[in-house]
Amino acid sequence: MTLARKARRLSHHAMTVAAAAALTTTALAAPATANAANAAPATARPATSNAVAGYAWVDGGIQTYYAFDSASGHGSAVTYSSPSTGIYQIEFANLASVADNADVQVTPYSGDENCATSGWDKDHGNLRVVVDCYSLSGTLTDGNFDLIVTRPTSPPNGVFDYSLVYTPNSSGMLTSNQYNSSRKKNSVKHLGTGKYQLLLRGPKTIGTHGIVHVTPFGAQPGNCELVSWTGSAQGELVNVDCFGPGPGHVAQNREFIVAYATTSSLMGIKSQVVANAFANGKAQLYSPSLQFDSKHGAKVSVLRNETGRYEVLPVGSGGNTSKWGGDVQVSAVGSKGQLCISGGWGQFTNPSLTVECFDKAGNTADVPFTVEWVVP
């Protein structure tokens, strides 16, 4: 998707902003005359004292405004190549230090594909992340996606955990490629074919807090879906279902990566502007009861435009959008092989994020989802 096409898909924001005004005490000005995608790339380096991290929007290339590299402080430090159809290699300059224990999360940017990370490694001081995109039938296909990578160097605000589930056929402790802000070890229970429950050990909690994102791992088609998450006496319990490609929604054992955050972004950086929410309301326009906003007075609202198509409005959470395009991550929540994607976003007086959701057959469908907006 070109920048021009992205701007066209966001042309209905005037109606969206007007509708959201009823749900927030923050007044909204009219949209800017130009999409922020046309702004000059950033040169100032934001503070990232507690994480080594980066993000990128990959769409036939990398636009520097929509990329971030904490080691270099500008989007031009992120590059990519595609050695064959559906396979992408994204390089973050000078981030090789995270290669041994990184969290990688991917959100598709097109409704007819699933994207997974098949691994990452060091490349002459850089971090190289490989992402594979598959059609719903299971063949490699050209894809677009949003990508984040991180490894905290000190605990962020609140609880922040991630784990690569590398034992798809068994239960036990996860002793590598994980981070736990409580300095404990995460574990997984294999509940049956394609069904998993992670324990992210930490503070005792009750109910559902924070947000979770799930990304499939490995060079194979199919997907993994976040089913639910809840607190317990030992920490956070996260349920995930995985399944193979095609319309049958057949359960499949596979590897995947889970990230959980309460009062920080999914990148685990204290200084970022972040807004996230669990969008599970039924009304046409509502404010999710479960949300986090790093800016005082900010508020997330969700507008259902039509079946499976939503606008998420983190009102008051703009951040430094004159220099940074930000990143969006979305996860469907359910157990029916559903998929939710990032359908684009714009920076006006306030950000506006398009989310599109689909059933296992690829038809638009109303689906609960977690969503995050983050900008340095």
C-alpha positions in Angstrom: 0.0 0.0 0.0 1.4 3.4 -1.0 1.3 6.4 1.2 -1.3 7.9 -1.2 -3.5 4.8 -0.9 -3.2 5.0 2.9 -4.3 8.6 2.9 -7.4 7.7 0.8 -8.4 4.9 3.2 -8.4 7.5 6.0 -10.4 10.1 4.1 -13.5 9.5 6.3 -11.8 10.7 9.6 -13.9 13.9 9.8 -17.0 11.8 10.5 -15.0 9.6 13.0 -13.7 12.6 15.0 -17.1 14.2 15.3 -18.6 11.0 16.6 -15.9 10.5 19.2 -16.3 13.9 20.7 -19.3 12.7 22.6 -17.1 10.2 24.5 -14.3 12.4 25.6 -13.8 15.6 27.5 -10.8 16.5 25.2 -11.9 18.8 22.4 -10.9 17.8 18.9 -9.8 20.2 16.2 -10.4 19.7 12.5 -8.1 17.3 10.7 -4.9 18.7 9.4 -4.8 19.7 5.8 -2.0 17.2 5.1 -1.5 13.6 6.2 1.4 13.4 8.7 2.8 10.7 6.4 4.3 13.5 4.3 6.2 15.0 7.2 10.0 15.0 7.2 11.7 12.0 8.9 12.9 12.5 12.5 16.4 13.5 13.3 16.0 14.0 17.1 16.7 10.9 19.1 14.1 10.1 21.8 15.1 8.7 25.2 15.0 4.9 25.3 17.0 4.4 28.4 15.3 1.2 29.5 15.0 -0.8 26.2 16.7 -1.6 23.0 13.9 -1.5 20.4 12.6 -0.7 17.0 9.6 -0.8 14.8 8.7 -0.6 11.1 5.8 -0.5 8.7 6.7 -2.7 5.7 4.7 -2.1 2.6 6.8 -2.8 -0.5 9.6 -0.9 1.3 10.1 1.1 4.5 9.1 4.7 4.8 11.5 6.3 7.3 8.6 8.3 8.9 7.0 5.0 10.0 10.2 3.4 11.3 12.2 3.7 14.5 15.6 2.4 15.7 16.6 3.2 19.3 20.3 2.8 18.6 20.3 5.3 15.8 17.4 7.5 16.6 16.0 7.7 13.1 13.9 5.6 10.6 16.5 5.5 7.9 18.5 3.0 10.1 15.8 0.4 9.3 16.1 -1.3 5.9 14.6 -4.4 4.3 14.9 -6.9 1.4 12.7 -9.6 0.0 14.7 -12.6 -1.3 11.5 -14.3 -2.5 7.8 -14.0 -2.6 6.3 -13.6 0.9 9.7 -13.6 2.7 11.0 -10.4 4.2 14.2 -9.5 6.0 14.1 -6.3 8.1 17.4 -4.9 9.5 17.6 -2.6 12.4 21.0 -0.9 12.6 23.1 -1.6 15.7 20.5 -3.6 17.5 22.4 -6.9 17.4 22.6 -6.9 21.2 19.0 -8.0 21.4 19.3 -11.0 19.1 19.8 -13.6 21.9 16.6 -12.6 23.7 14.3 -10.5 21.7 10.5 -10.1 21.5 9.2 -9.8 18.0 5.5 -9.0 17.3 3.9 -8.7 13.8 0.5 -7.4 12.8 -0.7 -8.0 9.1 -1.6 -5.0 7.1 -3.9 -6.9 4.6 -6.9 -9.0 5.3 -6.0 -11.9 3.0 -2.8 -13.0 4.7 -1.2 -14.2 8.0 2.3 -13.0 8.8 4.7 -14.7 11.3 8.3 -14.2 12.3 10.4 -17.2 11.3 13.5 -16.0 13.3 16.1 -13.3 13.8 19.8 -13.1 14.0 22.9 -10.8 14.1 24.2 -9.3 10.8 27.4 -7.3 11.3 26.1 -5.5 14.3 22.6 -5.2 13.0 19.5 -7.1 14.0 17.9 -9.0 11.1 14.3 -10.1 11.5 12.7 -12.5 9.0 8.9 -12.3 8.5 6.9 -14.7 6.3 3.5 -13.9 5.0 1.0 -16.6 3.8 -2.4 -16.5 2.1 -5.2 -18.0 4.1 -4.9 -21.1 2.0 -1.3 -21.5 3.1 0.9 -20.3 0.3 3.6 -17.7 0.5 2.3 -14.4 -0.7 3.3 -10.7 -1.0 2.4 -9.1 2.4 2.3 -5.9 4.3 2.7 -5.7 8.0 3.7 -3.7 11.1 6.6 -5.0 13.1 8.1 -4.3 16.6 11.2 -5.7 18.2 12.4 -5.1 21.8 14.4 -6.2 24.7 14.2 -4.2 28.0 17.5 -3.4 29.7 15.6 -2.5 32.9 12.0 -3.0 34.0 9.5 -0.6 32.5 6.5 0.8 34.3 4.0 -1.8 35.5 4.2 -5.4 34.4 5.9 -6.3 31.1 6.5 -9.9 30.1 7.1 -11.9 26.9 7.9 -15.5 26.0 8.7 -17.5 22.9 6.8 -20.8 23.3 9.4 -23.1 21.7 7.9 -26.4 23.1 4.8 -26.8 21.0 4.2 -30.4 22.0 4.9 -30.3 25.8 4.5 -28.4 29.0 7.2 -26.9 31.3 9.3 -23.9 32.1 10.4 -21.5 29.4 14.0 -20.8 30.1 15.2 -18.9 27.0 14.0 -16.0 24.9 11.8 -14.5 27.5 11.6 -11.4 29.7 9.8 -11.1 33.0 9.6 -7.7 34.8 9.2 -9.6 38.1 12.4 -11.4 37.5 10.7 -14.8 37.4 10.4 -17.6 34.9 7.5 -18.0 32.6 6.0 -21.5 31.8 3.5 -23.1 29.5 0.9 -25.9 29.7 0.1 -27.8 26.5 -3.7 -28.4 27.0 -4.2 -30.4 23.8 -3.5 -30.1 20.1 -3.0 -26.4 19.4 -4.1 -25.3 22.8 -1.8 -23.6 25.3 -1.9 -21.7 28.6 1.1 -19.5 29.6 1.8 -18.5 33.2 3.7 -15.2 33.2 4.7 -15.2 36.8 4.4 -11.9 38.7 2.1 -10.0 41.1 -1.1 -11.6 42.3 -4.1 -10.1 40.4 -7.8 -10.8 39.9 -9.6 -10.2 36.6 -8.3 -9.0 33.3 -5.8 -6.2 33.1 -3.4 -4.9 30.5 -3.2 -6.1 26.9 -1.7 -9.1 25.2 -0.4 -9.6 21.7 0.3 -12.9 20.0 2.6 -13.6 16.9 3.1 -17.0 15.3 6.7 -18.2 15.1 8.2 -20.5 12.5 8.3 -20.8 8.7 4.9 -22.5 8.3 1.4 -21.3 7.4 -1.5 -21.0 9.9 -2.0 -18.7 12.8 -2.3 -18.4 16.6 -5.1 -16.5 18.3 -5.3 -15.0 21.7 -8.2 -16.6 23.5 -8.2 -14.9 26.9 -6.0 -13.6 29.7 -6.7 -13.2 33.4 -4.8 -12.7 36.7 -4.1 -15.4 39.2 -2.3 -15.9 42.5 0.9 -16.7 40.6 0.7 -14.1 37.9 -0.9 -13.7 34.5 -2.6 -16.6 32.7 -2.7 -16.3 28.9 -4.7 -18.8 26.7 -3.7 -19.2 23.1 -5.1 -21.5 20.3 -3.1 -22.3 17.2 -4.4 -23.8 13.9 -3.4 -24.6 10.4 -4.2 -22.8 7.1 -7.4 -23.2 5.1 -11.1 -22.9 6.0 -11.2 -26.0 8.3 -9.7 -24.2 11.3 -7.8 -27.4 12.2 -6.0 -27.2 15.5 -2.2 -27.3 15.0 0.7 -27.4 17.5 3.2 -24.7 16.7 5.5 -22.1 18.2 4.5 -18.5 19.0 5.4 -15.4 20.9 3.3 -13.7 23.5 3.8 -10.2 24.9 1.9 -8.8 27.9 1.9 -5.1 29.1 0.0 -3.2 31.8 1.2 0.4 32.0 3.8 0.5 29.3 3.8 -0.2 25.6 4.4 -3.6 24.0 7.9 -2.3 23.4 8.4 -1.9 27.2 9.8 1.7 26.9 8.9 4.1 29.7 9.3 7.3 27.7 6.9 6.5 24.8 3.4 7.9 24.3 1.2 4.8 24.3 -2.5 4.1 24.3 -3.9 0.6 24.3 -7.2 -1.1 24.9 -9.3 -4.3 24.8 -12.0 -3.5 22.3 -14.9 -5.8 23.1 -17.9 -3.6 23.3 -21.2 -4.1 21.3 -22.2 -0.4 20.8 -21.5 1.5 17.6 -19.5 4.0 19.6 -18.0 3.2 23.1 -15.0 3.7 25.3 -13.4 0.4 26.3 -13.4 -0.2 30.1 -10.0 -1.9 29.8 -7.5 0.7 28.5 -4.3 2.4 29.3 -3.2 5.9 28.3 0.2 7.3 29.1 -1.0 10.9 28.7 -3.1 12.5 31.5 -6.6 13.1 30.2 -6.3 10.9 27.1 -9.0 8.4 26.3 -9.5 5.6 23.8 -12.8 5.4 22.0 -13.9 2.8 19.4 -16.3 3.4 16.5 -17.8 0.5 14.6 -18.3 1.8 11.0 -19.6 -1.4 9.6 -19.3 -5.2 10.1 -15.6 -5.9 11.0 -14.4 -2.4 10.4 -13.5 -0.1 13.3 -11.9 3.2 14.0 -9.9 3.4 17.2 -9.4 6.9 18.5 -6.7 7.5 21.1 -7.9 11.0 21.8 -5.2 13.1 23.5 -2.4 10.5 22.7 -0.9 12.2 19.7 2.8 12.2 20.7 5.5 13.7 18.6 3.7 12.9 15.3 5.4 15.7 13.4 8.5 13.6 13.4 7.4 10.0 14.1 4.7 8.0 12.3 4.2 5.6 15.2 3.3 1.9 15.3 0.0 0.0 15.6 -0.3 -3.6 16.8 -3.6 -5.6 16.8 -4.6 -9.1 18.0 -7.9 -10.8 17.5 -9.4 -12.3 20.7 -11.4 -15.5 20.4 -11.0 -19.2 19.5 -12.6 -19.4 16.0 -9.6 -18.8 13.8 -10.4 -15.1 13.5 -7.9 -12.4 12.3 -7.7 -8.7 13.0 -5.3 -6.4 11.2 -4.1 -2.8 11.1 -5.9 -1.1 8.2 -4.0 2.2 8.4 -3.7 5.1 10.7 -3.4 8.9 10.4 -2.1 11.6 12.6 -4.3 14.7 12.8 -5.0 16.6 16.0 -5.4 13.1 17.4 -4.4 9.7 16.0 -7.1 7.6 14.2 -6.4 3.9 13.7 -8.4 1.6 11.4 -8.8 -2.0 12.5 -10.3 -4.6 10.2 -11.4 -8.1 11.4 -12.2 -11.3 9.6 -13.6 -14.8 10.3 -11.7 -18.0 9.4 -13.0 -17.9 5.9 -11.7 -14.4 5.3 -15.1 -12.6 5.5 -15.4 -9.4 7.5 -16.7 -10.2 11.0 -17.2 -8.4 14.3 -14.4 -9.7 16.6 -13.0 -8.5 19.9 -9.4 -7.3 19.7 -6.5 -5.7 21.5 -5.0 -2.7 20.0 -2.0 -0.4 20.7 -0.9 3.0 19.4 2.7 3.9 20.3 5.0 6.7 19.2 8.5 7.8 20.6 
